Amino acid sequence: MEFGLTDTQRDIQRGARRFAEKEFDSKIGRDLDKDGKFPKSIFEKACRLGWVGIDYPEEYGGQSFGLFEKVLVIEEFCRRDSGIGISISLADMASGIILRHGDEQQKRRFLMPLLEEKWINTVAATDSVNARTKAEEDPSGYVVSGKKSFVVNGSIANTIVLFCEIRSSSDPDTVKPIPLIVEGDREGVKIEGRKTTMGMRMVPVNEIAFEQVKIPRDHCIGGEEDSLAAFLTEQRIRTATQALGIAQGAFERAIEHAKIREQFGRKIIQFQGLQFMLAELCTQVEAARSLVYRAACNYDAKSSDLEPMASMARLFATDVAVRAAVDSIQIHGGIGLMKEYPIERMLRDAKTIQNLEETNLLQRALIGKRMTGL
Amino acid sequence: MSIQLSEKHKSLIQKIGDMKEKIVSRNRTMDETQEFPWDICKMFAEKHILDLPIPEKYGGGGSDSFTCCVVIEEIARFSPSAAHMLAGHWLGFTPLELYCTSVQKDEYFPRLRSEIAAFALTEPAAGSDAGGVITKAERKGNNFILNGTKIYCTQGNEAKVVTIFSTFTGSKGLTAFIVDKSFSGFSVGTIENQMGMRGTPAAELVLQDCVVPGGNLLGKEGQGFNIAMATLDRTRPKDAALSVGIAQGALEYVLDYSKKGFPSKVPPLKSQGVQFMLADMAIAVQAARLMVYEAAALIDEGRVSTQQSSMAKCFATDTAVKISDGAIEILGAEGITADHPVEMFLRDAKLLQIVEGTNQIQRLIISRILLS
């Protein structure tokens, strides 16, 4: 087993790093976070230059690389600016579902424009407390009613992949989930609110109501596989990657600061107490990287080992990101608490991605379940 | 010997309970706007919470450290910023309490029953290293002239009376001065936009040929460092009490919220994994609490222990961060929204690991004592 990136992978990593260093300004990031605005122009540039579609097949406008290469890119983006990196990473959240479970027509209609027109897509999976989202068949397709909450990019998505329940026509007592593609501007789709989140503030998180929304039959993503489970697995790797980038960025900034800051007549990095803290962090970040890269490789290899690897990567990397941000703020001292510096934002962003879509409590439960075979 | 709360403590807790609803309703505005909560401050003054440590002779509560810690913990359970406002005021008061002459006490103690005090030591080159202070003071006739900049002074923009630590021409080390905001040459600079404790923002204080009357020397020339250290020995337990309050508040919020029912299929609190987490949280909070009240009791018995105060501060502030962090996870997606206070608790708690001596400095202090 050889560890190491190929030359091509190194080039991709370097290219992504250069792009992020050039385009992600921390002052812009700070203001976007404060105002709760999506980094549209940076996202559009990332689409144009091929970063967003790096893992899409060439025939749909992509670069035909794998999730692993996407992981390298997102890690670099989040390392440079946690908020901007997360935003770009989440902007094509539904692409995986469409690519892997959609038909040819759906891929051409809903995936290709993403890169050309800089569309944003998202997945609406979490039912609101009081309203499950139900679909009923009608002559032309489906009629959907219900509410979804915590929809990432809900108010700015051009395309929403909506998971609803439908009663099986063969057995009315069973309910099964189906994913339907819903255009953001389709009649009956109503944005009902936006959450104020601790971090990840460039990305709107919305409650969306679906009021008798008529959806054509060809918008249903069919297929035998459980596309929701596959989506959740892919999302875990995505979240783990964002966390890995944030952890690396927080850790690097801590070292940078400790090398410059002088107290007691020396640079504070010369204090062994801080070196021990940094050594711990460094080790944790490397361990997280190993888990994330391995999960991404498993994904591309369609390995049967994919879960619980994806869960483990998600669990470990997000915990490391929060810890790295907390410790990095500590090493920065007073300035770490000030919004003038990007480090406090990294804690807020790390904590938010750790808990928004799933929790690490769930990851532990899933991993535990696998172990018991229950 | 178990910790007992007296009737006086219980009635203070009751008093605070009566103010809780009003204060909680202000939490989000304080957090959004960083506006100093003058209404809460006035309410604390009227209810004789603000002046708790001021001796009865001057109209204050004459309360001991233990009582002050009880009050701070109680308020911090539902509003860390409001508790920090008190802690910051008492931090500003403590050097005066310890070193004022009776003339100075007559002048300042009555005022501080309703006006805010602050403590200004930190400078850009003097964070953990107080020896880096470069503010200058020199005699000029009957006065002192001060020049320099202090940063990160808790609620320094709202304080009327600030203890300022400076170098002093002709003297070694630091010297402390009581500086009234009204003195010429004193102004407030940047008010920081900070991650947490946003009701008590950190302020820059600028001294430009600031004229300080001769009678405002605090203690003796060159005694400044000792004054600062003696102060922190007595105020670290209060920051620790604040942290215990945050941790307890986060834990109780999670338990309370569960009674209303979680919107998920399996209520987290029914999961044994989460139950173990809650048990660990309760253990840590109680351990921190005991350390706080031990340190406070020692102060009140006239046996202040640098080590106990430092250990309490270090452990309790680390605990508050861990517990508020865990509380967010138990609430899940709800926990990272502004609909619940736990994300604010984490942002507030983080600050306390850094102020009044970072927890790395605390470890330095503790290990030095252990090895001496």
Contacts between the chains, C-beta under 8 A, distances in Angstrom:
chain1	res1	chain2	res2	distance
A	126	B	333	7.6
A	129	B	263	4.2
A	150	B	333	5.2
A	195	B	337	4.7
A	195	B	338	7.6
A	195	B	339	7.4
A	196	B	337	6.2
A	196	B	338	3.8
A	196	B	339	7.8
A	197	B	336	5.6
A	197	B	337	5.7
A	197	B	338	7.5
A	198	B	328	7.9
A	198	B	336	4.5
A	198	B	337	7.3
A	198	B	338	7.6
A	198	B	343	4.0
A	198	B	346	8.0
A	198	B	347	7.7
A	199	B	336	7.1
A	205	B	337	8.0
A	262	B	125	7.6
A	263	B	127	6.2
A	263	B	128	5.1
A	263	B	129	3.9
A	263	B	132	6.6
A	264	B	128	7.4
A	264	B	129	4.8
A	264	B	131	7.3
A	271	B	360	7.8
A	273	B	360	5.6
A	273	B	363	6.6
A	273	B	364	7.5
A	274	B	360	7.0
A	322	B	325	6.8
A	326	B	321	6.6
A	326	B	325	7.9
A	326	B	350	6.9
A	329	B	195	7.9
A	329	B	350	6.2
A	329	B	354	7.7
A	330	B	353	6.1
A	330	B	354	6.7
A	330	B	358	6.9
A	330	B	359	7.3
A	330	B	360	7.5
A	333	B	127	5.3
A	333	B	128	7.1
A	333	B	354	6.0
A	333	B	358	6.2
A	334	B	122	6.9
A	334	B	127	6.1
A	334	B	151	7.6
A	334	B	152	4.9
A	334	B	202	7.6
A	334	B	354	6.1
A	334	B	355	7.8
A	336	B	354	7.2
A	337	B	194	5.2
A	337	B	195	5.0
A	337	B	196	7.0
A	337	B	350	6.9
A	337	B	351	5.6
A	337	B	354	6.5
A	338	B	192	5.3
A	338	B	193	6.7
A	338	B	194	5.6
A	338	B	195	7.4
A	338	B	202	8.0
A	339	B	193	4.3
A	339	B	194	6.5
A	339	B	195	6.6
A	340	B	192	7.7
A	340	B	193	6.9
A	344	B	194	7.8
A	344	B	195	3.9
A	344	B	347	8.0
A	347	B	195	7.6
A	347	B	350	7.3
A	348	B	195	7.6
A	348	B	347	7.6
A	351	B	325	7.5
A	351	B	328	6.4
A	351	B	336	6.2
A	351	B	343	7.2
A	351	B	346	7.0
A	352	B	336	4.7
A	354	B	329	7.3
A	355	B	328	6.1
A	355	B	329	6.0
A	355	B	331	7.9
A	355	B	332	5.7
A	355	B	333	6.0
A	355	B	335	5.7
A	355	B	336	5.0
A	356	B	333	5.3
A	356	B	336	6.1
A	357	B	333	7.5
A	359	B	329	5.8
A	359	B	332	4.8
A	359	B	333	7.8
A	360	B	329	6.3
A	361	B	268	6.2
A	361	B	271	6.9
A	361	B	273	6.4
A	361	B	274	6.2
A	361	B	329	6.3
A	361	B	330	7.2
A	361	B	332	7.6
A	364	B	273	5.8
A	365	B	271	6.9
A	365	B	273	6.8
A	368	B	273	7.7
